[in-house]
Amino acid sequence: MHRQRYEASRSTKGGVFSAAAMANSASGIAVDDDCKLKFLELKAKRNFRFIVFKLDEKALQITVDRLGNPEESYDDFTACLPPNECRYAVYDFDFITDENCQKSKIFFIAWSPDTSRVRSKMLYASSKDRFKRELDGIQLELQATDPSEMSLDIVKGRAL
């Protein structure tokens, strides 16, 4: 009986709950469906070299910020990360192993520069794990506060 009253009061007092907002109750951040669709294209069809995601603090939603063409380089990718704002990104890294085998690994990169706003860093940090779970197929993760922490040498070292 108490549970029924509790459920009824929840549904009437708080208005309508959106499924997306409920899904990430820790931070209240929703994930736009386009994020998952573009990631699947990167993973399955290799239509993109990288995807940069932005957390819209007003809408409390993660959206696609930039798509990198397959021919773009790692330098092109790092150049599109803003120096004073946080971002999430995935990068499809191609490499050749010591055994001369062509391989690819998908990196998840949490970009949180020291110069970004504290509120932004907190929102990105509290939403990261849940967002990562939405992108099924990530193999490696990097967290960077400075470009040197995600240099090509570091990426290569992690991939091998």
SVG drawing of the C-alpha trace seen along z (x, -y; Angstrom):
<svg xmlns="http://www.w3.org/2000/svg" viewBox="-2 -28 60 40">
<polyline fill="none" stroke="black" stroke-width="0.4" points="0.0,0.0 2.8,-2.5 4.6,-1.7 1.5,-2.5 1.1,-5.9 4.8,-6.6 4.7,-5.7 1.5,-7.8 3.1,-10.8 6.2,-10.5 4.3,-10.5 2.1,-13.5 4.5,-15.8 7.5,-15.6 5.6,-15.7 6.6,-13.4 10.0,-11.7 11.9,-11.3 13.5,-7.9 16.7,-9.6 17.0,-11.7 16.2,-8.7 18.8,-6.6 21.6,-8.7 20.3,-9.8 23.7,-10.3 24.3,-13.4 21.0,-13.9 22.7,-13.9 20.9,-12.3 22.6,-10.9 21.4,-11.9 20.6,-8.8 22.8,-10.3 25.9,-9.7 25.2,-5.9 24.3,-5.8 27.5,-7.6 29.6,-5.4 28.1,-2.3 29.0,-3.6 32.6,-4.3 32.8,-0.8 31.1,1.3 31.5,-0.7 34.6,-2.8 32.8,-5.9 34.7,-8.1 38.2,-8.3 37.0,-10.0 33.9,-11.5 34.0,-14.4 31.1,-14.6 29.9,-17.7 27.9,-17.9 25.3,-20.7 25.1,-22.0 21.8,-23.9 20.0,-20.9 21.8,-18.4 22.5,-16.2 25.5,-14.8 25.6,-15.4 27.9,-14.9 30.2,-17.9 32.4,-16.8 32.9,-13.9 36.3,-13.1 36.6,-11.7 38.5,-8.4 41.5,-10.1 42.0,-12.6 45.1,-12.2 45.6,-12.0 46.9,-15.6 43.6,-16.7 41.8,-15.0 43.7,-16.6 43.5,-20.0 39.7,-20.0 39.7,-19.6 39.1,-23.0 41.9,-24.2 39.6,-25.5 36.5,-23.2 35.9,-19.5 34.9,-16.9 34.5,-13.2 35.9,-11.6 36.4,-8.2 39.3,-7.6 39.8,-4.6 43.5,-4.0 45.1,-1.9 48.5,-0.4 50.8,2.5 52.0,5.0 55.5,6.3 54.3,9.4 53.4,7.1 49.6,7.4 47.3,4.6 45.1,3.9 42.7,1.2 41.7,0.2 38.9,-2.2 40.0,-4.7 37.7,-6.6 39.3,-9.9 38.0,-12.1 39.4,-15.6 39.3,-17.8 41.8,-20.7 42.9,-22.3 41.7,-25.7 38.1,-24.5 35.4,-25.6 35.1,-23.6 31.3,-23.0 32.0,-21.6 34.8,-19.3 32.4,-18.0 29.6,-17.3 31.9,-15.5 33.5,-13.5 30.1,-12.4 28.7,-11.4 31.7,-9.7 31.2,-6.1 27.6,-6.0 28.3,-7.5 31.1,-5.1 28.7,-2.2 26.4,-3.5 29.2,-3.1 29.6,0.6 33.0,1.6 35.4,-0.8 38.7,1.0 41.0,-1.5 40.6,-4.7 42.7,-7.8 42.0,-10.7 43.9,-13.9 44.1,-17.4 46.9,-18.5 47.8,-17.5 51.0,-15.8 48.9,-13.3 47.4,-12.0 50.3,-12.3 50.5,-9.8 53.3,-8.0 51.1,-7.4 48.3,-6.2 50.7,-3.8 52.1,-2.5 48.6,-1.8 47.5,-0.1 50.4,2.4"/>
</svg>
